[in-house]
Amino acid sequence: MSNSLPTIRVAKEQFEAEILLQGAQLMQFAPVGQTPWIFTNAQTPFTPRREIYAGVPVIFPWFNRLKAHPDAPNHGFARSANWTLETQSDELVSLSLSSANVREQGLESPFWTGDFFARMVFSFGSRLGMRFEVQNRGDEAFVFECALHTYFAVSDVRRTTVEGAENGQWLDDGAPTLVEEVAFPPFGARLFEHSQGPISIREPERGFRISNNEGWRSTVVWNPGSAMEDLNETDWPRFVCVEAGALRSNAVSLEPSASYALDVLVELA
C-alpha cells in the first residue's frame, strides 16, 4: 500500500532514510549497498492515527495497554500525533512534540496530563543514532514510560537470537523467562525490566549491536509468531522487535524544568 502520510525522505550517497511526521516514526534506513535495517510491511495501512507495525514507533507516555483505562491508546499518544520538523541536515533529522500540540490535535488524555516538550533526533551514516528527549515544562512533577519500539529486519526470526538481556518475564502472564539468549520459538513479548544494553541481534546473514549512550533502563523483545492485524504469514518471520526504554519500576520521574534523554546507537555487529 502506498504511503499517503507526510514523510521526510533523506537520500544521500551513504544511506537512505524515511521518517513519518506522524509519530516521528522512522520507516526506512539502509546504508548504501546494504539491505534495509528496519522492517517495513507491505500491508501497512497508512491511515492517520492508526498503529503501524513496522519501523520505529515512539512509545510515550505509557507502555502497553492501561488495564485501568482500556480506551486509552496502546503505548500512549506520541505515536499517533503529528510531530513538527525542527531540523534537517545531510545526516540529522530532528522533530518535536509538545503537550500543546497534543491538545491542538485532540489527543490529550485524562489519564496523563504532564506539561512536556519532546524531541526525537535521528542521526544517519554507517550507523543509526536515535535520541528521544523529554523536558518537564510545567509546575508539577510527572512520571512517564517510554521506549523506541524498533522493528529490526531479519531474514527469518526462527534463525535469530537476541543476546544481552537476562532475567525477564513474559508480558502476558508475568511468568519468568530466565535465559542467557532469546530465541524463537517461543514467541511473544518478553520484558527485561532492568536491562540497560548493550544488546546483540544475531542471524546467519548479519548481526546488529544496540548500545546505550544514555537513559536506557529496560528492554522488551517481541515477535508474535503468527499472523495478526496488518501482519500476514510472510511478514511476521521477517522482524524482531528489540525495544530500548524506561518501563515499569524504571519509569522516569521528572521535576519541573528537568530533562531526560534516551539515546541509543545501532550498528552492524
Sequence and secondary structure as in RCSB ss.txt:
>XXXX:A:sequence
MSNSLPTIRVAKEQFEAEILLQGAQLMQFAPVGQTPWIFTNAQTPFTPRREIYAGVPVIFPWFNRLKAHPDAPNH
GFARSANWTLETQSDELVSLSLSSANVREQGLESPFWTGDFFARMVFSFGSRLGMRFEVQNRGDEAFVFECALHT
YFAVSDVRRTTVEGAENGQWLDDGAPTLVEEVAFPPFGARLFEHSQGPISIREPERGFRISNNEGWRSTVVWNPG
SAMEDLNETDWPRFVCVEAGALRSNAVSLEPSASYALDVLVELA
>XXXX:A:secstr
    S EEEEE SSEEEEEETBTTEEEEEEETTS  SB   TT    TT   SSSB EE S  S  TT TTS TT
 STTTSB EEEEE SSEEEEEEEHHHHHHTT  BTTB   EEEEEEEEESSSEEEEEEEEE SSS EEE EEEEE
EEE S GGG EEES  SEEETTT  EE  SEEESSS EEEEETT    EEEE SS EEEEEEEE   EEEEEE S
S BTTB TTTGGGEEEEEEEE GGG EEE TT EEEEEEEEEE 
